Amino acid sequence: MPLAHTQDSVLSDLIKILLAVLLPPLGVLIEVGLSKQLLLNIILTLLGYIPGIVHAVYVIARN
């Protein structure tokens, strides 16, 4: 049964990363909720789209 759980978590992470590429704050919001990480990601996304994506993927991959 652990294998099925692992496949589900990988699929879930891939969906979050796809959302993070399209709209970085959404990926972070789904991963960590309302937090300082979300605020930081919104600021990075406003300053430049690429830094927002990098931060969002980092947050998702870290958790």
Secondary structure by P-SEA (a helix, b strand, c coil): caaaaaaaaaaaaaaaaaaaaacaaaaaaaaccccaaaaaaaaaaaacaaaaaaaaaaaaaac
